[in-house]
Amino acid sequence: MQQMNGYQGYSNEQQQAFQRSLQLMAEAVQGEREDQLFYDYLISKAPTAEQKEIITSIRNDEIRHNQLFRQMYQQLTGQEVSMGKEEEFIPPVSYIEGIKKALFGELKAMEKYRIIRAGLPYREYRDVVFEILTDELKHATLYNFLYTENRTSSSSQSHNPKTPDEWILHTNYLVEEGLEDVRRGVPATHILQEFILMGVLVGQGYTPEAAYQTVEEWERTGQSRILQQSKNRMD
């Protein structure tokens, strides 16, 4: 395959990391049709206009991510991504299970995107992937809100509903803290575990700052051994 050798003159390890990035970049844009049907399903089943708007905003971000990965892959290899055979779409058994699937999908995506970013030879591409990672943190926060909202009996009768942008602004503190963990190289699994827990607490009425302090305390004191273990593992 003729392609731009991003790490010409560098070590075999760097070359392998670059090839791995290209492979994961291609995987990120495959299954596009199935993803579209999944989002259509969630939007059609969302119980409120607010929830439909949140999922639509996430879908639009993911479409943009797909386009960015396609462009980077083409620029780095000189070739289009081979799409392969589309798998049959199987709808989730329920809306809440679909939200749960989407939430865990963000975790898997973050792990992939961190590997992609680490293997890219040019800062301009790493910056693009960092922007995508920022969106994935935002999506995880929003999906966690939706999951918490739909797990409570008053989910569709909130007296003070927020728009998607208001929720993003409300939880921006958590997003910034999560990005700082990404910069410091904290394992992706640990980041998502912490910030999903924080989102649960926000859904229960905590302020973002109080939610952050509470979860950090759980880790520091050993009240959550799982958080301590995941912080020390390598992704």
ZIWO-V254628 format. One record per residue. SS is DSSP state (hx for helix, st for strand, lp for the rest). OMEGA is omega in radians with two decimals (NA if undefined). D_LAST is the distance of its C-alpha to the last C-alpha in Angstrom with 1 decimal. Layout:
ss = <SS,SS>
omega = <OMEGA,OMEGA>
d_last = <D_LAST,D_LAST>
This chain:
ss = <lp,lp,lp,lp,lp,lp,lp,lp,lp,lp,lp,hx,hx,hx,hx,hx,hx,hx,hx,hx,hx,hx,hx,hx,hx,hx,hx,hx,hx,lp,lp,hx,hx,hx,hx,hx,hx,hx,hx,hx,hx,hx,hx,hx,hx,lp,lp,lp,hx,hx,hx,hx,hx,hx,hx,hx,hx,hx,hx,hx,hx,hx,hx,hx,hx,hx,hx,hx,hx,hx,hx,hx,hx,hx,hx,hx,hx,lp,lp,lp,lp,lp,lp,lp,lp,lp,lp,lp,lp,lp,lp,lp,lp,lp,hx,hx,hx,hx,hx,hx,hx,hx,hx,hx,hx,hx,hx,hx,hx,hx,hx,hx,hx,hx,hx,hx,hx,hx,hx,lp,lp,lp,hx,hx,hx,hx,hx,hx,hx,hx,hx,hx,hx,hx,hx,hx,hx,hx,hx,hx,hx,hx,hx,hx,hx,hx,hx,hx,hx,hx,hx,lp,lp,lp,lp,lp,lp,lp,lp,lp,lp,lp,lp,hx,hx,hx,hx,hx,hx,hx,lp,hx,hx,hx,hx,hx,hx,hx,hx,hx,hx,hx,hx,lp,lp,lp,lp,hx,hx,hx,hx,hx,hx,hx,hx,hx,hx,hx,hx,hx,hx,hx,hx,lp,lp,lp,lp,hx,hx,hx,hx,hx,hx,hx,hx,hx,hx,hx,hx,hx,hx,lp,lp,lp,hx,hx,hx,hx,hx,hx,hx,hx,lp,lp,lp>
omega = <3.10,-3.13,3.06,3.12,-3.02,-3.08,3.13,3.14,3.14,-3.05,3.08,3.13,3.11,3.08,3.14,3.11,3.12,3.12,3.10,3.10,3.13,3.13,-3.12,3.08,3.11,3.12,-3.08,-3.10,3.08,-3.07,-3.09,-3.11,3.12,3.11,-3.13,3.11,3.11,3.12,3.10,3.12,-3.11,-3.13,-3.12,-3.09,-3.11,-3.01,-3.11,3.10,3.12,-3.12,3.06,-3.12,3.11,-3.10,3.10,3.13,3.10,3.12,-3.12,3.05,-3.09,3.06,3.12,3.10,3.13,-3.14,3.14,3.13,3.09,-3.11,-3.13,-3.14,-3.12,-3.13,-3.09,-3.08,-3.05,-3.10,3.03,3.07,3.05,-3.00,3.14,-3.08,3.10,3.08,3.12,3.13,3.08,-3.10,3.03,-3.11,3.13,3.10,-3.09,3.08,3.07,3.10,3.11,3.10,-3.14,3.14,3.12,3.05,3.09,3.11,-3.14,-3.13,3.13,3.13,3.11,-3.03,3.07,3.09,3.10,-3.09,-3.09,-3.07,-3.09,-3.04,-3.04,-3.07,-3.10,3.10,3.10,3.12,3.11,-3.13,3.08,3.08,3.10,3.09,3.08,3.11,-3.12,3.05,3.09,-3.13,3.13,3.10,-3.12,3.11,3.12,3.05,-3.13,-3.14,3.13,-3.13,-3.08,3.07,3.14,-3.07,-3.08,-2.98,-3.06,-3.11,-3.13,-3.13,-3.12,-3.11,3.10,3.01,3.09,-3.14,3.10,3.08,3.12,3.11,-3.12,-3.08,-3.08,3.10,-3.14,3.11,-3.13,3.11,3.11,3.12,3.09,3.07,3.09,-3.13,-3.11,3.10,3.09,-3.12,-3.08,3.13,-3.14,3.14,-3.11,3.10,-3.12,-2.99,2.98,3.06,3.12,3.10,3.08,-3.13,3.08,3.10,3.12,3.05,3.08,2.92,3.11,-3.14,3.13,3.11,3.13,-3.12,-3.12,-3.11,3.09,3.11,3.09,3.13,-3.05,-3.07,-3.11,3.07,3.02,3.09,3.13,3.11,3.11,-3.13,-3.08,-3.14,-3.07,3.14,3.11,3.07,NA>
d_last = <29.4,30.7,28.1,27.6,26.0,23.8,23.1,26.6,27.3,23.8,21.9,20.9,17.2,17.7,19.6,17.0,14.4,17.2,18.1,14.6,14.9,18.4,17.5,14.9,17.6,20.2,18.3,18.0,21.8,22.7,24.0,25.6,28.6,26.8,24.9,28.4,30.0,27.3,27.9,31.6,31.4,29.7,32.2,35.1,34.2,33.4,36.1,36.8,37.3,34.8,32.0,33.1,32.9,29.4,28.1,30.2,28.7,25.1,26.4,28.0,24.9,23.1,26.1,25.9,22.2,23.3,26.1,24.1,21.7,24.8,26.5,23.8,23.5,27.3,27.7,25.2,26.6,30.0,29.5,28.8,25.9,27.2,27.0,27.9,29.1,28.5,27.6,30.0,29.1,29.3,29.8,28.0,30.4,30.8,30.0,28.0,25.9,25.4,24.2,21.7,20.5,20.2,18.3,15.5,15.8,14.9,11.5,10.8,12.5,10.5,7.2,9.7,11.6,9.3,9.0,12.7,13.6,12.2,14.3,17.4,20.3,22.3,21.9,23.8,21.2,18.2,20.4,20.9,17.3,16.9,19.9,18.4,15.3,18.1,19.8,16.9,16.8,20.5,20.4,18.3,20.9,23.7,22.5,22.1,25.7,27.0,25.6,27.0,30.2,30.8,30.2,33.2,36.8,37.7,34.9,37.5,40.0,38.4,41.2,39.2,37.0,34.8,34.3,30.7,31.3,32.5,29.4,27.2,29.4,29.5,25.7,25.2,24.7,21.5,20.3,21.1,19.3,16.1,16.5,17.0,13.7,12.2,14.5,13.6,9.9,9.0,5.6,6.8,7.3,9.3,11.1,12.2,13.3,15.3,16.9,17.7,19.5,21.2,22.4,23.9,25.7,27.0,28.3,30.1,31.8,29.8,29.8,26.4,26.9,27.9,24.9,22.5,24.5,24.6,20.9,20.3,23.1,21.6,18.6,20.8,23.4,21.3,22.8,19.3,17.7,14.8,14.0,14.4,12.1,9.1,9.8,9.6,6.6,3.9,0.0>
